[in-house]
């Protein structure tokens, strides 16, 4: 099972315990994919779906879309566009932040958000 597929299955099964509407068949129908395909994704027999399907699946399961895309090995089109505008700067930023503790990254986010330069 891929990490993505395993995560999807565990989350769906967790939700199904409290609500029978989270059966594989019903979730697949609401997301707009075949149940057999969702089953294969969950078992890791096929690669994770494309961006649009992954986003719909994340929303259906109440998960963060960026996290689900990352688990699928993808980056949203929105983030890709942001990176394309200044690829060297964002690559450098990400490399510098890769080993930073969470609190340091959150501090940077707050500074940028609040406009404290």
TITI-37318 format. One record per residue: residue in three letters; x, y, z of N, C-alpha, C in turn. Coordinates in steps of 0.02 Angstrom, whole numbers, padded with zeros to 5 digits, always signed. Layout:
<atoms>
ALAXYZXYZXYZ...
</atoms>
This chain:
<atoms>
UNK+00042-00060+00000+00000+00000+00000+00044+00062+00000UNK+00029+00110-00042+00067+00172-00040+00046+00211+00022UNK+00089+00258+00042+00072+00299+00100+00008+00337+00087UNK+00001+00364+00027-00059+00402+00010-00121+00357+00015UNK-00119+00300-00018-00176+00255-00018-00193+00231+00051UNK-00143+00215+00090-00153+00192+00158-00186+00247+00200UNK-00163+00308+00191-00191+00365+00228-00264+00375+00210UNK-00280+00372+00145-00349+00381+00122-00393+00327+00152UNK-00370+00265+00148-00410+00210+00174-00422+00216+00249UNK-00369+00231+00286-00376+00237+00359-00424+00294+00377UNK-00418+00349+00343-00462+00407+00357-00534+00390+00339UNK-00545+00359+00281-00613+00341+00260-00644+00291+00308UNK-00605+00241+00327-00630+00190+00374-00645+00221+00443UNK-00604+00268+00464-00616+00302+00527-00683+00340+00525UNK-00695+00375+00470-00758+00411+00461-00817+00364+00455UNK-00805+00307+00424-00859+00258+00414-00884+00229+00480UNK-00841+00226+00530-00863+00201+00595-00920+00242+00623UNK-00920+00306+00609-00972+00350+00635-01027+00366+00585UNK-01014+00350+00521-01062+00368+00469-01055+00320+00410UNK-01106+00280+00398-01103+00229+00346-01097+00259+00276UNK-01105+00325+00269-01099+00357+00204-01027+00361+00180UNK-00981+00337+00221-00911+00338+00201-00887+00269+00177UNK-00933+00230+00151-00913+00167+00119-00872+00185+00057UNK-00833+00138+00035-00791+00149-00024-00834+00170-00083UNK-00888+00135-00094-00932+00149-00151-00962+00219-00147UNK-00986+00239-00089-01017+00305-00083-00967+00362-00088UNK-00909+00353-00058-00858+00405-00063-00836+00413-00136UNK-00824+00357-00169-00803+00360-00240-00856+00396-00281UNK-00919+00381-00269-00972+00414-00306-00973+00489-00296UNK-00965+00511-00234-00966+00583-00220-00905+00618-00248UNK-00849+00583-00252-00788+00612-00278-00788+00611-00355UNK-00827+00567-00384-00832+00563-00456-00785+00514-00488UNK-00768+00460-00452-00725+00408-00479-00759+00341-00469UNK-00734+00291-00502-00760+00223-00495-00738+00193-00429UNK-00782+00155-00396-00762+00122-00333-00701+00076-00343UNK-00697+00042-00398-00640-00003-00410-00575+00037-00413UNK-00578+00097-00442-00518+00139-00445-00498+00162-00375UNK-00546+00184-00335-00530+00206-00267-00501+00148-00227UNK-00528+00089-00237-00501+00030-00203-00429+00017-00222UNK-00413+00024-00286-00345+00014-00309-00298+00068-00282UNK-00323+00129-00278-00283+00183-00248-00268+00167-00175UNK-00319+00148-00138-00310+00132-00067-00262+00074-00056UNK-00261+00026-00102-00217-00032-00096-00148-00019-00126UNK-00138+00039-00156-00074+00056-00185-00060+00021-00251UNK-00112-00003-00284-00104-00037-00348-00097+00011-00406UNK-00119+00072-00397-00112+00124-00448-00085+00186-00413UNK-00054+00231-00451-00028+00292-00420-00086+00336-00395UNK-00071+00383-00351-00123+00429-00328-00154+00465-00387UNK-00217+00486-00379-00251+00521-00433-00221+00591-00446UNK-00245+00623-00499-00222+00690-00515-00245+00741-00464UNK-00223+00802-00475-00236+00856-00427-00310+00866-00412UNK-00352+00871-00463-00423+00886-00453-00457+00831-00412UNK-00442+00769-00428-00473+00713-00391-00446+00710-00320UNK-00383+00722-00311-00354+00722-00244-00385+00777-00201UNK-00396+00835-00230-00428+00890-00194-00499+00871-00174UNK-00537+00842-00221-00606+00821-00204-00606+00768-00150UNK-00559+00723-00153-00553+00670-00102-00536+00700-00034UNK-00490+00747-00034-00472+00781+00029-00532+00816+00060UNK-00569+00852+00018-00628+00887+00043-00680+00838+00069UNK-00690+00783+00034-00738+00733+00055-00719+00703+00122UNK-00655+00693+00134-00631+00662+00195-00616+00713+00250UNK-00627+00778+00235-00614+00830+00285-00541+00841+00300UNK-00499+00831+00249-00428+00838+00257-00402+00901+00222UNK-00344+00924+00242-00312+00982+00211-00290+00962+00141UNK-00309+01002+00091-00293+00984+00022-00218+00985+00009UNK-00181+01032+00038-00109+01034+00027-00074+00973+00056UNK-00098+00950+00113-00069+00890+00144-00083+00829+00100UNK-00144+00823+00077-00162+00766+00035-00122+00767-00031UNK-00115+00826-00060-00075+00832-00121-00003+00812-00108UNK+00024+00833-00052+00094+00816-00035+00101+00740-00026UNK+00053+00709+00007+00054+00637+00015+00051+00601-00052UNK+00017+00633-00100+00011+00605-00168+00072+00621-00210UNK+00120+00659-00182+00179+00678-00219+00167+00734-00269UNK+00118+00776-00253+00099+00830-00299+00100+00897-00263UNK+00101+00950-00302+00096+01018-00277+00040+01051-00315UNK-00002+01088-00279-00060+01119-00312-00038+01166-00367UNK-00081+01174-00416-00069+01220-00470-00058+01291-00445UNK-00094+01309-00393-00087+01375-00363-00016+01386-00336UNK+00010+01337-00299+00078+01343-00272+00130+01340-00328UNK+00118+01300-00378+00164+01297-00435+00170+01366-00468UNK+00114+01400-00476+00114+01466-00507+00153+01516-00464UNK+00145+01512-00399+00181+01557-00354+00256+01544-00360UNK+00276+01481-00361+00347+01463-00367+00375+01484-00434UNK+00336+01477-00487+00360+01495-00555+00378+01569-00561UNK+00346+01611-00521+00359+01683-00524+00429+01700-00499UNK+00454+01662-00449+00520+01674-00421+00552+01608-00401UNK+00567+01565-00450+00589+01497-00434+00654+01493-00394UNK+00702+01535-00408+00765+01532-00371+00755+01550-00298UNK+00716+01603-00287+00705+01625-00218+00666+01573-00177UNK+00614+01544-00208+00575+01495-00171+00614+01430-00160UNK+00655+01411-00208+00696+01351-00199+00745+01363-00142UNK+00776+01421-00141+00823+01437-00087+00788+01439-00019UNK+00729+01470-00017+00690+01474+00045+00674+01405+00071UNK+00649+01362+00028+00630+01294+00049+00691+01255+00073UNK+00746+01262+00039+00806+01227+00061+00830+01251+00129UNK+00826+01316+00140+00846+01344+00205+00800+01322+00261UNK+00736+01314+00245+00686+01297+00296+00680+01222+00308UNK+00710+01181+00266+00697+01109+00271+00715+01079+00339UNK+00764+01106+00373+00782+01078+00438+00763+01124+00496UNK+00728+01177+00481+00707+01223+00534+00651+01192+00575UNK+00649+01206+00640+00594+01181+00681+00528+01215+00662UNK+00474+01182+00677+00408+01209+00659+00396+01279+00685UNK+00417+01293+00747+00405+01359+00776+00441+01414+00737UNK+00499+01398+00710+00536+01448+00670+00499+01461+00604UNK+00474+01409+00573+00436+01417+00511+00373+01457+00523UNK+00338+01441+00577+00277+01478+00594+00292+01552+00608UNK+00350+01565+00637+00370+01634+00650+00379+01671+00584UNK+00411+01639+00536+00420+01670+00469+00353+01682+00437UNK+00308+01634+00441+00241+01642+00412+00205+01701+00443UNK+00208+01707+00509+00174+01763+00544+00204+01830+00523UNK+00269+01833+00516+00301+01896+00495+00279+01916+00426UNK+00277+01868+00380+00257+01882+00311+00183+01903+00310UNK+00142+01865+00345+00070+01879+00347+00056+01948+00376UNK+00091+01965+00429+00079+02029+00463+00116+02088+00430UNK+00158+02074+00382+00192+02127+00346+00248+02160+00385UNK+00277+02125+00434+00332+02153+00474+00398+02139+00439UNK+00423+02188+00403+00485+02179+00365+00539+02217+00401
</atoms>
